[in-house]
């Protein structure tokens, strides 16, 4: 699916040299002096479980309680793909997939765009200060993601 989208990698970020353990990431980017910051795009068919399930999965990964449907409905939106995507920002102790221990003092920024055909996720995690420093780069990266339309 990687060829379906194009994007511009922010300055100071680089593509990870480790393979995605689940094989779901179109691109896996790292940033920070020890590559402790991570940002990736994943694309799933259909609704991918729905907005509520995905937001609350990310909340759980950050050691936060689930949001109610009303709280999810009030989440901010950001422009994405000429539409709107749901934006999330959480602080907490991050325990990613397969991690044995949570990493304290982390932040997560995420964008979820659902359409009938597919759902696109853009997720950034890292130490809180590093995430804050890269928030504008995250926004620019998200705005750079476009459908890869073949030139005729």
C-alpha positions in Angstrom: 0.0 0.0 0.0 3.0 2.3 0.4 2.8 3.3 -3.3 -0.8 4.7 -2.7 0.5 7.7 -0.8 3.3 10.3 -1.0 4.7 12.4 1.8 7.6 14.7 2.8 9.8 13.6 5.6 10.5 16.5 8.0 14.1 17.7 8.4 15.9 15.7 11.1 13.6 12.7 10.8 14.7 9.5 9.1 13.2 6.2 8.1 13.6 3.4 10.6 16.0 0.6 9.6 14.1 -1.9 11.8 11.2 -3.8 10.1 7.7 -3.2 11.4 6.9 -6.1 13.7 3.2 -6.2 12.6 3.8 -5.2 9.0 1.1 -2.5 9.1 3.2 0.7 8.7 3.6 2.4 5.4 6.4 4.4 6.7 8.1 4.3 10.1 10.1 7.5 11.0 12.4 8.2 13.9 13.7 11.5 15.3 15.6 12.7 18.3 19.3 12.3 19.3 18.7 8.6 20.2 15.8 8.1 17.7 13.5 8.0 20.7 10.8 9.8 18.8 8.7 7.7 16.4 6.1 8.7 13.8 4.4 6.3 11.4 1.5 6.1 8.9 -0.7 3.0 8.7 -3.5 2.3 6.4 -6.2 -0.2 7.3 -9.2 -1.4 5.2 -12.7 0.0 6.0 -13.3 1.6 9.4 -10.5 -0.4 11.2 -12.7 -1.0 14.2 -14.0 2.6 14.4 -12.9 5.9 15.8 -13.8 5.1 19.4 -11.9 1.8 19.6 -8.8 3.3 18.0 -8.7 6.5 20.2 -9.2 4.4 23.3 -6.6 1.9 22.2 -4.1 4.8 22.1 -5.4 6.1 25.4 -4.7 2.7 27.0 -1.2 2.6 25.5 -0.6 5.9 27.3 -2.0 4.6 30.6 -5.0 6.8 30.3 -8.7 5.9 30.9 -11.0 5.4 27.9 -12.9 8.4 26.6 -16.7 8.3 26.5 -18.4 8.6 23.1 -19.3 12.2 24.0 -15.6 13.1 24.7 -14.6 11.5 21.4 -17.2 13.5 19.6 -15.7 16.7 21.0 -12.1 15.9 19.9 -10.6 18.6 17.6 -10.4 18.1 13.8 -7.6 19.0 11.5 -7.6 19.3 7.7 -6.3 16.1 6.1 -6.9 14.7 2.5 -9.2 17.6 1.7 -11.4 16.5 4.5 -11.2 16.5 8.3 -9.4 14.0 10.5 -9.8 13.6 14.3 -6.7 14.9 16.2 -5.6 13.5 19.6 -2.9 14.6 22.0 -2.3 12.6 25.2 0.5 12.6 27.9 1.3 9.6 30.0 3.4 6.5 30.4 3.6 4.9 26.9 3.5 1.1 26.5 3.7 0.3 22.8 3.0 -3.0 21.2 5.2 -5.8 22.6 6.9 -3.5 25.2 7.5 -5.1 28.6 7.5 -1.8 30.5 5.9 1.6 30.0 8.1 4.6 29.2 7.3 7.4 31.6 6.8 11.1 30.6 5.8 10.5 27.0 3.3 12.2 24.7 1.3 11.0 21.8 0.0 13.0 18.8 -2.3 11.3 16.4 -4.5 11.9 13.4 -7.3 9.4 12.4 -9.0 9.8 9.0 -11.8 7.3 8.2 -13.5 6.8 4.9 -15.6 4.0 3.6 -12.7 2.3 1.8 -9.9 2.7 4.4 -8.7 4.4 7.6 -5.4 6.3 7.7 -3.6 6.7 11.0 -0.6 9.0 11.7 0.8 8.5 15.2 3.8 10.2 16.9 5.2 9.2 20.2 8.2 10.2 22.3 9.4 11.9 25.4 7.1 14.9 26.1 9.7 17.6 25.5 10.8 16.0 22.2 7.1 15.7 21.0 6.5 19.3 21.9 9.6 20.3 19.9 8.4 18.3 16.9 4.6 19.2 17.0 4.9 21.6 14.1 6.9 19.0 12.1 4.1 16.5 12.8 1.5 18.9 11.5 3.7 19.6 8.4 4.2 15.9 7.8 0.5 15.2 8.1 -0.3 18.0 5.6 2.3 16.6 3.2 0.5 13.2 3.0 -1.3 13.0 -0.3 -2.8 10.3 -2.6 -0.1 9.2 -5.1 -1.9 10.1 -8.4 -0.1 8.7 -11.4 1.0 11.3 -13.9 -0.3 10.8 -17.4 
